[in-house]
């Protein structure tokens, strides 16, 4: 068990943007669009290659449109 806890493996399909994407969703659901946009942009920075396939780029455009940017 101890050895298993020290292994550094990444699950299939995991990208570093996922935690920020989840936070953006929570902020969006709460009506905090500025906070959601911040987390979406952070997600985009964490993995620019995976952000289009995770709809991060699209969601940034949507939230910016809602904020009048």
One Martini backbone bead per residue (centre of mass of N, CA, C, O) as a GRO file, in nm:
protein
   69
    1UNK     BB    1   0.058   0.062  -0.022
    2UNK     BB    2   0.293   0.263   0.002
    3UNK     BB    3   0.399   0.229  -0.285
    4UNK     BB    4   0.140   0.314  -0.430
    5UNK     BB    5   0.143   0.614  -0.313
    6UNK     BB    6   0.429   0.685  -0.474
    7UNK     BB    7   0.307   0.681  -0.736
    8UNK     BB    8   0.333   0.843  -1.066
    9UNK     BB    9   0.025   0.854  -1.211
   10UNK     BB   10  -0.175   0.890  -1.504
   11UNK     BB   11  -0.471   0.897  -1.604
   12UNK     BB   12  -0.668   0.840  -1.844
   13UNK     BB   13  -0.770   1.158  -1.969
   14UNK     BB   14  -0.585   1.340  -1.819
   15UNK     BB   15  -0.578   1.691  -1.738
   16UNK     BB   16  -0.475   1.988  -1.587
   17UNK     BB   17  -0.756   2.141  -1.655
   18UNK     BB   18  -0.991   2.002  -1.492
   19UNK     BB   19  -1.004   2.157  -1.220
   20UNK     BB   20  -1.063   2.437  -1.354
   21UNK     BB   21  -1.319   2.349  -1.500
   22UNK     BB   22  -1.479   2.282  -1.246
   23UNK     BB   23  -1.463   2.562  -1.116
   24UNK     BB   24  -1.601   2.714  -1.346
   25UNK     BB   25  -1.870   2.569  -1.320
   26UNK     BB   26  -1.935   2.656  -1.032
   27UNK     BB   27  -1.929   2.963  -1.083
   28UNK     BB   28  -2.141   2.969  -1.303
   29UNK     BB   29  -2.375   2.844  -1.134
   30UNK     BB   30  -2.345   3.099  -0.922
   31UNK     BB   31  -2.299   3.367  -1.121
   32UNK     BB   32  -1.973   3.389  -1.150
   33UNK     BB   33  -1.832   3.495  -1.436
   34UNK     BB   34  -1.555   3.603  -1.363
   35UNK     BB   35  -1.456   3.346  -1.220
   36UNK     BB   36  -1.504   3.153  -1.455
   37UNK     BB   37  -1.314   3.294  -1.655
   38UNK     BB   38  -1.056   3.259  -1.492
   39UNK     BB   39  -1.061   2.943  -1.492
   40UNK     BB   40  -1.068   2.906  -1.799
   41UNK     BB   41  -0.798   3.047  -1.855
   42UNK     BB   42  -0.633   2.858  -1.680
   43UNK     BB   43  -0.703   2.601  -1.833
   44UNK     BB   44  -0.582   2.694  -2.101
   45UNK     BB   45  -0.289   2.719  -1.987
   46UNK     BB   46  -0.244   2.423  -1.888
   47UNK     BB   47  -0.390   2.308  -2.185
   48UNK     BB   48  -0.397   2.410  -2.505
   49UNK     BB   49  -0.451   2.140  -2.658
   50UNK     BB   50  -0.717   2.043  -2.480
   51UNK     BB   51  -0.923   2.285  -2.479
   52UNK     BB   52  -1.099   2.229  -2.733
   53UNK     BB   53  -1.196   1.931  -2.645
   54UNK     BB   54  -1.313   2.076  -2.360
   55UNK     BB   55  -1.457   2.361  -2.435
   56UNK     BB   56  -1.300   2.615  -2.335
   57UNK     BB   57  -1.299   2.815  -2.570
   58UNK     BB   58  -1.605   2.833  -2.602
   59UNK     BB   59  -1.670   2.923  -2.304
   60UNK     BB   60  -1.518   3.187  -2.314
   61UNK     BB   61  -1.696   3.318  -2.529
   62UNK     BB   62  -1.962   3.299  -2.376
   63UNK     BB   63  -1.884   3.457  -2.118
   64UNK     BB   64  -1.791   3.713  -2.259
   65UNK     BB   65  -2.070   3.769  -2.386
   66UNK     BB   66  -2.222   3.797  -2.109
   67UNK     BB   67  -2.016   4.044  -2.022
   68UNK     BB   68  -1.947   4.228  -2.286
   69UNK     BB   69  -1.652   4.159  -2.441
   0.00000   0.00000   0.00000
